[in-house]
Amino acid sequence: MPLVAHTTLPTFDLLKRSGKEILDINQAHDQDIPELHIGFLNLMPDSAFKATERQFLHLAGSSNHKIHYYVHPFSIDGVVRDEATLEYINSYYTSFDELKRSGLDALILTGTNPANPTLELEPFWEPLGEVIDWATNKVTSMMCSCLAVHAIVKHKHNIERKPLHKKRWGVYRQQIASSNHPLLKDIHSPFDVPHSRNNDISAEQLNAAGFEILVQGMNSGVHMAVSQDMFQMVYLQGHPEYDKISLLKEYKREVIRYFNGARPIFPDNPENYFSPDIDKIIRHYRKEVTNALEKGHQLPAFPEAEIEPFLENTWRDTGEAIFNNWLGLVHQLTHTDRHFPFKEGIDSDDPLKIKETPRGE
């Protein structure tokens, strides 16, 4: 069932133009269909802020359950913003205080780019902790992405993420480690997931704190884990929300940083992402960049349009299926027992069977 355009957020129109079914608020009110209200804490930097919003709304709107989805984007203090992004937030985003008053069924938390040696030194650390503490007691389930995973694990369990000797960057094969979990219903292993991070929480660290590892890759570490109650916190170190060009955009930014002297060497290719055709284009472009640096010329135009036709999104279908499972479970459990135990109230023959109950406080 579709997302409900309950505000003038421009992403609703973007998704509608791309073929996504979007209901306006009047259409939704005319239909006797249960609602699910999902908070979306967007911590991403300005360069990826709107794209990340669109990507996660796409995943939420891909569910096939008979539910209307209301997504409520918000941000918090402590993330440096340019004027245009601040204006966008003020125009289209709600506040955390308003969401605390109205209540949420689920919460999605994105990552961001840290600027300090430890997370506790980040200006957003205390505001993020406030959101985490409130949601732990008031929200059925949190879907946490990348740095949000590291922040919650540190905030609640005092587990320190560890720097990687080399950025984990590319598309990696994942294996299901716990096939009987309802979040992985009808998910086939192996499957692909993009990763992009400089730090890691290992399986050993998560297991020691009582987390269950659901999905991991031999070369990428843990992708998906859940908290002890099996559902309230879902951790994703990978990025199933990424578009096919997301890693290419990151690669382009790293080339620019190299050209401007912000990094010492030309960036390595994202692993398992560039085909031989793309690699040939990149090798030629690298020579152009090196030549421009030696001669003091401007940075040559990045061959994005030439590369894009060769890219494939091999992870989107699985990401949509996992979000579909998650939202189905959120709806079922929201109106039974927020504090679990996990399997009470779940149909043993169909763990994603939806109960047609109205949304409550």
ZIPETA-V375687 format. One record per backbone hydrogen bond with DSSP energy under -0.5 kcal/mol. CO is the residue of the C=O (numbers start at 0). NH is the residue of the N-H. E is the energy in kcal/mol with one decimal. If there is no record, write none. Layout:
co=(CO;CO)
nh=(NH;NH)
e=(E;E)
This chain:
co=(1;2;2;3;4;8;8;9;9;10;11;12;13;14;15;19;20;22;23;24;25;27;30;33;35;35;36;36;36;37;38;39;39;40;40;44;44;45;45;47;48;49;50;51;52;53;54;55;56;58;59;64;66;67;67;68;68;69;70;71;72;73;75;77;77;81;82;83;84;85;86;87;88;93;94;95;96;97;98;104;104;105;106;107;108;111;117;118;121;123;124;125;126;127;128;129;130;131;132;133;133;134;140;141;141;142;143;144;145;145;146;147;148;149;150;151;152;152;153;157;161;166;167;168;169;171;173;173;174;177;180;181;183;185;190;192;193;194;196;197;199;199;201;202;203;204;205;206;210;211;211;213;213;214;214;215;216;220;222;222;223;223;224;225;226;231;232;232;233;234;235;238;242;244;245;246;247;248;249;250;251;252;253;254;255;256;256;257;269;269;270;274;275;276;277;278;279;280;281;282;283;284;285;286;287;288;289;290;291;291;292;301;302;303;304;306;307;311;313;314;315;316;317;318;319;320;321;322;323;324;325;326;327;328;329;330;332;332;336;340;342;349;354)
nh=(68;4;22;5;24;11;12;12;13;14;15;16;17;19;18;21;2;4;27;28;29;30;32;67;37;69;38;104;105;71;107;41;73;42;109;47;48;48;49;51;52;53;54;55;56;57;58;59;60;61;62;66;68;35;69;3;70;37;72;39;93;41;78;79;123;85;86;87;88;89;90;91;92;74;98;99;100;101;102;139;140;38;142;40;144;113;120;121;124;127;128;129;130;131;132;133;134;135;136;136;137;138;106;143;233;108;235;147;148;149;150;151;152;153;154;155;156;158;157;159;199;168;196;270;194;192;189;190;215;180;183;184;186;187;173;171;238;169;167;163;161;201;205;206;207;208;210;209;212;213;225;176;177;222;223;174;220;216;236;237;213;214;234;211;229;141;226;234;143;224;145;241;245;248;249;250;251;252;253;254;255;256;257;258;259;261;262;260;272;273;170;278;279;280;281;282;283;284;285;286;287;288;289;290;291;292;293;294;295;296;295;303;306;307;308;309;310;313;191;318;319;320;321;322;323;324;325;326;327;328;329;330;331;332;333;334;335;336;339;343;345;352;356)
e=(-1.7;-0.5;-2.6;-1.9;-0.9;-1.6;-0.6;-0.6;-1.9;-2.7;-2.1;-2.5;-1.2;-2.6;-1.5;-0.6;-1.0;-3.8;-2.0;-2.0;-1.2;-1.3;-1.7;-2.9;-0.6;-2.8;-0.5;-2.9;-1.6;-3.2;-2.8;-0.9;-2.6;-0.9;-2.1;-1.5;-0.8;-0.8;-0.5;-2.4;-1.8;-2.4;-2.5;-2.4;-2.1;-2.2;-1.8;-2.3;-2.4;-1.1;-1.0;-2.2;-0.5;-2.4;-0.6;-2.6;-0.6;-3.0;-0.6;-2.2;-2.5;-2.2;-0.7;-0.6;-0.5;-2.2;-2.2;-2.0;-2.7;-2.6;-1.6;-2.5;-2.2;-0.6;-1.8;-2.3;-1.4;-2.3;-3.0;-1.2;-0.8;-2.9;-3.0;-2.9;-2.5;-0.7;-1.2;-1.7;-2.0;-2.5;-2.2;-2.0;-1.7;-2.6;-2.6;-2.2;-2.8;-2.1;-0.9;-0.8;-1.6;-2.3;-1.8;-0.7;-3.2;-2.6;-2.7;-2.2;-1.1;-1.4;-2.7;-2.3;-2.5;-1.8;-3.0;-2.9;-1.6;-1.4;-1.6;-0.5;-2.0;-0.9;-2.0;-2.9;-2.7;-1.7;-0.8;-1.5;-2.2;-1.1;-2.1;-1.5;-2.1;-0.5;-3.0;-2.5;-2.8;-2.2;-2.7;-3.3;-2.8;-0.5;-2.2;-2.9;-2.0;-1.0;-2.6;-1.6;-0.5;-0.6;-2.2;-3.3;-1.3;-2.3;-2.1;-3.1;-1.5;-2.4;-2.5;-0.7;-2.4;-2.1;-3.3;-2.5;-2.6;-3.1;-1.8;-0.5;-3.2;-1.8;-3.1;-1.4;-1.1;-2.5;-2.0;-2.5;-2.5;-2.1;-2.0;-2.1;-2.1;-2.2;-2.2;-2.5;-2.1;-2.8;-0.9;-1.4;-1.1;-0.8;-2.8;-2.8;-1.8;-1.5;-2.8;-2.4;-1.7;-2.3;-2.8;-1.6;-1.7;-2.5;-2.6;-2.4;-2.2;-2.3;-2.2;-1.8;-0.7;-2.5;-0.7;-1.9;-1.7;-2.7;-0.6;-2.3;-1.7;-0.9;-0.6;-2.1;-2.6;-2.0;-2.3;-2.1;-2.3;-2.2;-2.5;-2.8;-1.9;-2.1;-2.6;-2.3;-2.0;-2.7;-2.3;-0.7;-1.5;-1.0;-1.9;-1.3;-1.6;-2.2;-2.0)
